[in-house]
């Protein structure tokens, strides 16, 4: 009867899979931060564009100086927020890059064990096939001997 293949490092492989899944969740969270920061910057860019158009409209309409000044001040506030948003985006991107590195490392560690498991499974399969061939050869030899004895 054939012996079942048993990978002795299966618990370690399962642990590495759990670590990889955790690293994947961490990376996804960091990526969501990057996407949120990018969306914030896009909204600020749209707002900046609208305020610039408003300034042009006010100049064309010869609006009072105080109103034009108010829009300029608000535009400066939007620019300041955009600067902070750029720094936040850079920080989120750095965290995402670091977590991506952790994910790749965890993936490589898991993959190394999977390759080892596959090599051991192939070796086990080859050994089972050799044992099966030896058994079949033994049966064929015995049958030949028995048939040779009956002929004499």
C-alpha angles and dihedrals in degrees: 000000000000119000116235118244113252122186106209093201094055093115090052090049091051090050091051089050090053091049091050091050090051091049089049091053090048091050092047090052091051091048090052087055090053092048092048091050091049092049090050090052091049091052090049091049090052090048091048091051091050092049091049089052089049091053091052090048091050092050091049091049090047090234120186115283092241091059093049089047091051091054091047091052091049089048089054089052090052090050091050091050089049090055091052089046091054090053091048090050090051091051093048091048091051092050091047091051091050092048090047088056090051090049093051091049092050090047091052092049091051092045092052090057092046090054090049090050092051092049091050091046090052091048090048091049091049091050091049091051091049091050090048091050091049090051092048091047090050091051091048091051092049091049091049091050092048093048090047092053093051092054094059 
